[in-house]
């Protein structure tokens, strides 16, 4: 076997070893949820946990979308109403209402959502950057995921967690 041939075979094997790793990295795992009429998603890695609504304490002089704080195993966590954050009409909580506790480095907060939808796996190449018209909206949108039957707005957790209060 010539040296060139041997190198070719080795290169091919190396490529086959690297390819599956690369392709699995291109899949982003998200959790989908509904706020109002829209479905949104966030990366599963930013979710600390998802809980049923628990009691919270109101806090004075915060924006109206900050409902207050709640105690999660000894940690006091701000609770944010995503309906109000997205300028939608508030509604009463229902049996499907959940709090998604999201984290990004040291920031953590709970977000009230109307209901969970599903775990979503989407290939990175099916996510487009947000349209220019949406970018001005405090940059909360990471991208638009194209699915077979619909599109999905993927939110930036670090933007959601940014404290402007």
C-alpha positions in Angstrom: 0.0 0.0 0.0 1.5 3.3 -1.0 2.0 6.1 1.6 -0.6 8.3 -0.2 -3.2 5.5 -0.1 -2.5 4.9 3.6 -2.8 8.6 4.4 -6.0 8.8 2.5 -7.5 5.9 4.5 -6.3 7.4 7.8 -7.8 10.8 6.8 -11.1 9.1 6.0 -11.2 7.3 9.3 -10.3 10.5 11.2 -13.1 12.3 9.4 -15.6 9.6 10.2 -14.6 9.8 13.9 -15.0 13.6 13.9 -18.2 13.8 11.8 -20.7 12.2 14.2 -19.4 14.5 17.0 -19.8 17.5 14.8 -23.3 16.6 13.7 -24.5 16.0 17.2 -23.1 19.4 18.2 -25.3 21.0 15.6 -28.5 19.9 17.3 -29.7 22.4 19.8 -32.0 21.1 22.5 -34.8 23.5 23.5 -37.8 23.5 25.7 -40.9 25.0 24.1 -43.6 26.9 26.0 -46.6 29.2 25.3 -47.1 32.8 26.4 -50.3 34.2 25.1 -50.9 32.8 21.6 -47.2 32.3 20.7 -44.8 29.5 21.2 -41.3 30.3 22.4 -38.3 28.2 23.2 -35.2 28.4 25.3 -32.1 26.2 25.4 -32.5 23.3 27.8 -29.1 24.1 29.3 -30.4 27.4 30.8 -33.3 25.7 32.6 -32.7 25.0 36.3 -36.1 23.6 36.8 -39.8 23.8 36.0 -42.2 24.0 38.8 -45.9 24.4 39.5 -46.8 27.9 40.7 -46.0 28.6 44.4 -46.6 31.5 46.6 -44.6 34.6 46.0 -44.1 37.9 47.9 -44.7 41.2 46.2 -41.8 43.7 46.2 -42.3 47.5 46.0 -41.0 49.8 43.2 -40.1 47.2 40.6 -41.5 47.2 37.0 -45.0 45.8 36.7 -43.8 42.6 35.0 -41.8 41.7 38.1 -44.5 39.9 40.2 -42.2 39.6 43.3 -39.9 37.0 44.7 -40.3 33.4 45.7 -38.4 31.0 47.9 -36.9 28.0 46.2 -35.2 25.8 48.7 -33.7 28.7 50.6 -32.9 30.9 47.5 -34.9 34.0 47.0 -35.6 34.3 43.3 -37.4 37.1 41.3 -40.6 36.1 39.5 -41.3 37.6 36.2 -44.5 37.5 34.3 -43.6 36.9 30.7 -47.1 38.0 29.5 -46.5 41.5 31.0 -42.8 41.4 29.9 -44.1 40.9 26.3 -46.8 43.6 26.7 -49.7 41.1 26.6 -52.8 41.2 28.7 -52.4 39.4 32.0 -54.6 36.4 32.6 -55.4 34.3 35.7 -53.1 31.4 36.2 -54.6 28.0 35.1 -53.8 24.4 35.9 -51.2 24.4 33.1 -49.4 27.6 34.3 -45.7 26.9 35.2 -42.7 28.7 36.5 -39.6 28.1 34.5 -36.5 28.8 36.6 -33.8 30.0 34.2 -30.2 30.6 34.9 -27.3 32.2 33.1 -24.0 32.2 35.0 -24.9 33.9 38.3 -28.3 35.3 37.2 -31.4 33.4 38.0 -35.1 34.2 37.8 -38.4 32.4 37.6 -40.7 33.2 34.6 -44.4 32.6 34.6 -45.5 30.8 31.4 -49.0 29.8 30.3 -48.0 26.2 29.5 -45.2 23.9 28.4 -45.3 22.4 25.0 -42.4 20.0 24.4 -38.8 19.3 24.3 -37.5 20.3 20.9 -34.4 19.2 19.0 -33.5 21.5 16.1 -30.5 21.7 13.9 -28.5 24.9 14.2 -28.7 25.4 10.4 -32.5 25.7 10.7 -32.2 28.7 13.0 -32.2 32.1 11.3 -31.1 35.3 13.0 -34.0 37.5 14.1 -35.4 39.8 11.4 -34.1 43.4 11.7 -37.5 44.7 12.7 -37.4 42.6 15.9 -33.8 43.3 16.9 -34.7 46.7 18.5 -36.9 44.8 20.9 -34.2 44.8 23.6 -32.5 41.9 21.8 -34.6 39.2 23.5 -34.7 37.0 20.4 -31.8 34.7 19.7 -33.3 33.4 16.5 -36.2 32.0 14.5 -36.3 28.2 14.3 -37.8 26.8 11.1 -39.8 23.7 11.7 -41.8 21.6 9.2 -45.2 22.9 10.3 -44.4 26.3 11.9 -41.7 28.7 13.1 -40.5 29.0 16.6 -39.1 32.1 18.4 -36.0 31.2 20.3 -35.4 33.6 23.2 -32.0 34.7 24.6 -32.0 33.7 28.2 -29.3 36.3 29.1 -31.5 39.0 27.8 -34.5 37.7 29.7 -32.4 37.6 32.9 -31.0 41.1 32.4 -32.0 43.2 35.4 -33.4 46.5 34.5 -34.9 47.0 38.0 
